[in-house]
Amino acid sequence: MILFELFGQAPVYFALICILSVLAVSISKSGFGGALGAISMPILIFVMPPKMAIGVLLPLFLITDVWVVYLWRQWVNWRFLFLMAGFGVTGQLLGWLLFDYLSDRVLTGVIGVVGILTALNYGRALIFPDGETGAETAARMMRRVWVRAPLFCGLSGLASFVSLTGGIAAQVFLLPHALARQAFVGTMSVYFFVINIVKLPFYAELDLIRPETLYLSAWLLPVIPVGVLLGRWLNRKMSDRIFYHVSHVVLFAMSAKLIYDVV
C-alpha cells in the first residue's frame, strides 16, 4: 500500500512529520480554539498526498475534539455555537457538492487574505486606538452578526471540508466578539466537533478514509494527550489580553503560511 511505501522510504522523517502535525492540532484545539491546526495539513503533505492526509487527520481531529469538548464543556457560548454550527454545516454540504470542482488553491488564498486583514486590523487598533472599547467592538459585531456568520462560518465549513483549514475563518468570525478565552476555546471546540462529525460519512463516501489511513491514525493516537494537556496548560497561564494577542499573532502567521502555499 502507498502509505507503507512512503513510510519505508524515510521512516524517521515520516514519523517526525506525522507527530509534529498531530501536536499542532491537539495543542491548538485545547489551548487556542483551533487556528494553529490549519498548519497540520501543510505539515503532513510533506510526506503524503493531500487526500491521504485528510483521511489520516480526520479521525484524530474527532478524538481530539471529544477530549477538548469534555475539558471546556462548561464554557460554551451556546448562542454563538448554534449560529456557527448552522452555517458551518451548510458550508460543509456545499463543499461536498463541489468537492471535485473547487480549486483549493483559490479557497485557501481567500481565507489567508481574510485572516491577515483581520490580524492587521487588530494590531492597528492596539497601536492606533480609535477609542472603542472591547465591549463596544463586540456590540458592533453583534449588529452585523447575520452578515458575518453566514459569510465566515459558511466559508469555515467549506474550507474545513475541502482542506481541513476551517479554523481560520471561524476565528475571524468569533475573535472580535471578545469572549473570555475559556468561552472562546469551548465554543470553538464544540463547533469543530459538530463540523467533523458531519463530514465523516461524506469522506467515507469519497473514499478518503481507508484501512491504511486508519492504521496510521491509530499509531498517532498517543500524541494527542501530550498536545491536549500542553495546550490547556498554556491557556490557563494566559490572561484574556495575552490570549487574544497570541491568537491574532497565530492567525496572522497561519494565514501568511496559507498564502505562501498557493503563491
Steps between C-alpha positions, in 0.01 A plus 500: 500500500610856426516605865736220598719572196528864611590393854764260373683767301593713805341359817648747753418809292154362424428435869627841615290687245187305598558562872561872444178526300290337774666709772406817310137388489468391863682800652299738284159348573547479876678831550412744223176392335644332194668750267847352540345171384493650151870425477447126559405433137792695349734312734360156422504542123879513520483120528174395332242612240237754621200268473681232701592761761133592537413136567774473765418825679120493523475209750769671710311830481186326628676330790669826597165680474331256741768552765517877455120532510502311830769730644328825396132390507402747776618801301303460174313807374194325357365805315814528290532123469156458338572783258841365405395136473197574284692695239810281536304184419346679201851578379594133548215384280602752235856367523378144445296600195788698349790281619606395150467851357636736765850638471646454846777745404250783443305415814817479707622832363173678582505367857862605540430856386198535731699366794790739443268801467326405824829465689636827357183685600539368855862621503397840364246540780771427758749749353250767393197454727180656372348538847271200460505253790496124455137492613407766244677306225315184603168688493579633151582148382169372642311754288665343194477140617246390237738617229824377658377159616383371159811642333775387734343188654379382160852557367638315803283195430589505131874531568485237771345249260733572209834541681452477880583871535169626640647630825620830360164615360328394825751704699442801275132478596532437875809694612345850467222402743758509781381195693694385803783276377336193660169574326680557170678163515191318631276635224754431226554147636134400481465674162778293346375183662167552321672594174728196507220256588291628208779456246587143606244311284573725202872431526426129515281533190784680323735213598729730698496280812655159435649218711855628443413856609321365808809294583719811505236693696506226765880511513490875566237486778754523788607843377156651571512502884838675497374779274162539674652532847768740378244720324275513808799588721595786268142632501487501880826694524371788286277795575221580254708789365808286435280222358353735237841645416641149448192383309526786251873441455426133429217602266738727307775237480269220386328726247838605359596132474181427303576782256861383466376150415288621208733765352 
